[in-house]
Amino acid sequence: MNVYQHILVATDLAEDSDQVLARAMQLAETSRARLSLLHVVEYLPVDPAGEALLPPPVDMEEELINSARERIQGLIHRQQLEPSEVLIEIGQTKAEIKRVAGEIGADLIVLGSRERHGLALLRGGTQRSVVHNAPCDVLAVRIQEPADGEGD
């Protein structure tokens, strides 16, 4: 069996991103693989009819990127990590994950998987799309939700 050489961690920078990154770090250490981090800024205002509106103003886009850069640096600091690459892209999350994985030659994509309820079931296609269309293996790390009463 082949050992992974380059692991891409796709993070949404939510509070539980540390769980996903910790699992990826374990795999990278075991495989002696390079580890790259990716966050996709998906700012696409949509009108009620589902049509994309005009692109965001440049200053809004820059503000979102700067915020993402600060948050990803916090994640790196908390995990005491020195990733090979830190990538922040703008676009559709599922498409950018697949594109970046192909461009950097990742042989494993690691992302978080949360239980979905209600409308989120209809919108939660990122993990499913990446799993079924990625150019490499995908590990969906189940996010451990706090038990009732914890974290409140």
QUILINLIN-V144726 format. One line per field, one symbol per residue. ss: DSSP state (H for helix, E for strand, - for the rest). A space follows every 10 residues. Layout:
ss->???
//
This chain:
ss->-----EEEEE ------HHHH HHHHHHHHHH H--EEEEEEE E----E---- -E-----HHH HHHHHHHHHH HHHHHHHHH- ----EEEEEE --HHHHHHHH HHHH---EEE EEE-----HH HHH-HHHHHH HHH---EEEE EE-------- --
//
